[in-house]
Amino acid sequence: MGARPSRLERRRRILAAARKVFVRDGYAAARMSDVAAEAKVGKGTLYEYFQGKEDLFATLVLVVARDAFEAIGRSGTAKDPEKAFRDAIALTVDAALRENLDLYRLFFDFWGAAARREDARLRIREVAEGFRVMVGELIREGQRGGQFRADVDVEQLTLALGAAIDGLGMRLVVLGEQVDLAAYVSFLQRLFLSALTAEPSLGGASLLTEEREA
């Protein structure tokens, strides 16, 4: 007989099985008993690791996101903030919209069925917070080294980048659009690096602002 799997290995097996079941059946129709059967464990075993279906799905998304963030952290480009930022965009788009688009589709089921619960929302917010911290630190590192403009609003730029990726994900899922992801990554890299490195425009006051001041 083989060695009994560790708790960590069993947890990984359950998460892998859950992904298969969620993708196959959709979030709303997926059942914990189906996950247990796919993972080859008793249904009661699932509840030793997860509180329920919402917790299981939220944990799956969080694990996938953390793997992506760790991959970005291992890219080894800290000495070149511009390259680090380009790599972060490319790896994030790849993780979110190429490797894990199946999970992105499930978000719509999840929000409708579970995200009214505060505990579920808090788990998913961990993903957004991880992205915010990761990108924010890359920008601040460039600011400290003088490669990026010191006057850039880090929080707003990070929010805009996340929205650009999430927005495209919705179009891919809801509208089924065909998009050249490599071209989109290149565009985002040029757009946001321009914001980080270009000189601020002269003037800058809007017509509305000028009218109010008159």
N, C-alpha and C positions, 0 to 999 in steps of 0.2 A: 504493500500500500504506500502511496505517496504521502509526503508530509502534508499536514493540514495547512491550508493557506492562512497567512497572517491576517489580522484585522484590516491592515492597509491594503493588502492584495484583494481581500474580499470586497472592500469598499470600491476599489477600482473596477472590479468585475461587475458590481452592481451598477456603477455609473455607466460603464460601457453598454450593459444590457438596457439600461434606461434610455440611453440615446437611441438605440435601435428601435425600441418600442415607441418612443415619442415620435420619431421620424416616420415610422410605419403607420401608426394609428392616429397621429395628431395628439396634441396635449389633452383636449377635452375627453377624447375617447380612451386614452391610455389608462390602464388599470394597474394598481400595484401588484395584483396577482399575476398579470402578464409579465411584468418586470421580474418578479421572483422566478417565474418559469424560465425566462430567457437567461437569467443569471444562475439558474440551477441551485437556488436556495429556497428555504421555506419563506412564506410570506411574512411570518413573524420576525424573521431575520432582518428584513428591510427596516422594520421599525426600531431595531437596535441601532441603526445608523442614521435614519431619517425620520422626521416627524410625520411625513405624509407626502403626497404627490407634489404639492407646491414646494416643499423643502427640497425634495429630490431634484426637481427641475431647476430650481434656483441654484442649488449647489453645482449641478452639472454646468450651467452657464458660467458660474464663478470660476470653476476649475479650468474651463477652456480659456477664459479671459486671463487668468493668472499664468497659464502656460504661455500665452502670447506675450504677456508683459515680460516674463522671464527670458523669452527668446530675444526680445528687443534689448533687454539689459545685457545679454551675452554678446551683443553684436560688436562689442569692443571698439566703439568709436568715440569714447568720451573725450579724446584729445582733439577731435575734429567735430565741434558742435553742429556745423552745417550738415556734415555727412550723417551724424547721429540723428538729426531731425529728419533728413530724407529717408533714412532707414526705418525710423519709427513710423512714418506715414506708410511706407511700402508694406511693412510687416503687419501693421494694423489693418489696412485694407485687405491684405491677403488672408489674414486670420478671420476677419469678420465677414467678408463678402465672397471669398472663394472657398476656403476650407470649411467654413461653418455656416454657410448660407442656409442649410437645412434647419439649424437651430434658430436662425433669424426668423424664418417663417413661423416657427412655433411660438415666437414671442406674441404674435397677435392672438393666438388661442389663450396664451398664458395671461395676458393683460385682461382679456375679457372674463376669464374664469376665476382668477386668483388674485390679481394685483390690487383688488380693493382691500385686501388684508395688509395691514401695516407691516407685519413681519416679512411678508413676501416682497413688499416694496423695498424694505431696508436691505434685503439680501441683494436685490438687483442693483440698488444704488451703490453697493460695494464695487460693482464693475465700473460704473461711471466715475466713481471716486478714484479707483486705481488708474484709469486712463488720465484723469485730470492731474493727478500727482506725477505720473510718469512724464507726460508731455511738459508740464509746468517746470519740472526739474531740468529737463533738457534745455528749455528756453533760458532759465535762470543761469545755467552753467555757461551758456553762450554770452549772456549779459555780463557775467562776472569776468569772463575772459576778453570782453570787448568786441567779440565777433557779431553780437546782436545788439540792436539799438536798446539803450537803457530805458527809453520812454515807452516801450511797447507794453500794453496792458496784457499781462500774461494770462489772466483769468479769461478775458474776453476772447483772446486769440485761441486759447485751448477750447473754449466753448464753441467757437465757430468751426474749428477743425472737427470736433466730435459731431456737430450738426451736419457737416458736409458728408461725413462717412455714413451716419445714420440715415440721412435723407436719401442718399443713393441706394442704401439697403432697402428702404421702403419702396422705391421705384422698381427695383429688381424683383421684389417679392410681390407687390400689389399689382403693378402694371406689366410685369414680365418683360421688361425692356432688355434688349441686348446691348451691353455696354462693353467697350474696350477698357478693361480695368487697368491695363498697363498705361494707356493714354491718360486715364483719369488720375492715376497715381502721379504721373509726370506733371500734369496740370496742377494738382494740389501742391506738389513740391515747389514748383515755380511760384505759385500764388503766395503761399505762406512764407517762403523764404524771402520773397520780395518784401513782404510786410515786416520781416524781422531785420532786414539788412539795408533796405533802400532809405534814402533821406526822406524825411516827412515833406509832404507837399507844402508849398507856400500858401499863405492865406489860410484857407481851411474853413472859414466861416460860411455857413449856408446862407442862401438868399433869405430864408425865413428868419434866421438869427439876425441878419443885418437889418431886416425890416423892423424887428422887435426893438433893436437898439436905436433905431432912428427916432 
